[in-house]
Amino acid sequence: MSEDLDNEAGDEAESASGTERRSFILEASTGLLGVCLGVGPVIAGLWGFVFDPFRKRDLPSKYNTGSGDVKEGHYLVATTDSLPEDGTPQRFEVISDKYDAWNFIPRQPIGSVYLRKLPGDLEIELEDGSKKVLKKGEIDCLQTTCPHAGCSVSYDGNTNALLCPCHNSEFELSGAKRTVGGKDNPSPRSLDRLDTVLKPIADGDNMEIYVEFMEFYTGVHEKNPVS
Ligand code: FES
C-alpha cells in the first residue's frame, strides 16, 4: 500500500515537471515570436529611413531643366508662339520635380512668371544701376511675387498694369513701380526680372522659352536671391 502511494506521488511529480517544461517552452516560443514580429518592422523602417537617401541618388533630372545646352536652373515655361504680338503679358506656372533626401514628387508648380513679347524697345535698369535696352520682339520675364510681402501680382487689362491685391502696389508692364493718383505704393522695389534662354524647335520661328527661375527676398530694396 505504502509502495503504491509512493509510486503515485512520483508519477504526479513527473507529470507536473513535464507540464512546467512544456509551459516554459510554449512561453519562450511565444515571446520569441513576439520579439520577431515587433522588432522586424522597426528594423525595416530604420533600414528604409537610414538608407533611402542612398537609394534615391539615381533620380531623374529636374523637369525640363539643365538638358542639352540649357543650363541647370532654367525651366521650360512656354513657347514664343504662345505670346501675343501686342505685348500683353501672359502668366505661366513654373513646373519642376521636387525632391529631398527622402521624397520625390514629379512635376510640381514652384512659382509663376509673366512673359511678354516686347512690342517695342524697352530700356531697363540693371541691379548695378546701368541701363540696357531690350529690343522689340525680345521676351521679357517678370516674377509674379510682389517684392513688398510676397503676394502674387496679376495683370489688370483695364489699367494695363500688374496689381498686387494685398496692399495695392502697382507696377508697369516693364515691372517698374508706378504711383497713380498719389496712392501709396509700399513695394520697396520694382518687380524682379528673370533671365530667359530661347531654344529653337526644329525648323520654323517658334522657340522654347526657358526661364532662370528663382525667388528673391521681399521687403528689402535689394534684389537678393533666396538661396
Ligand atoms: S504684398 Fe504686394 S503690396 Fe504688399
Residues whose N, C-alpha, C, O or C-beta is under 5 A from the ligand:
A	BS01	FES	C146 H148 A149 G150 C151 C164 C166 H167 N168 S169
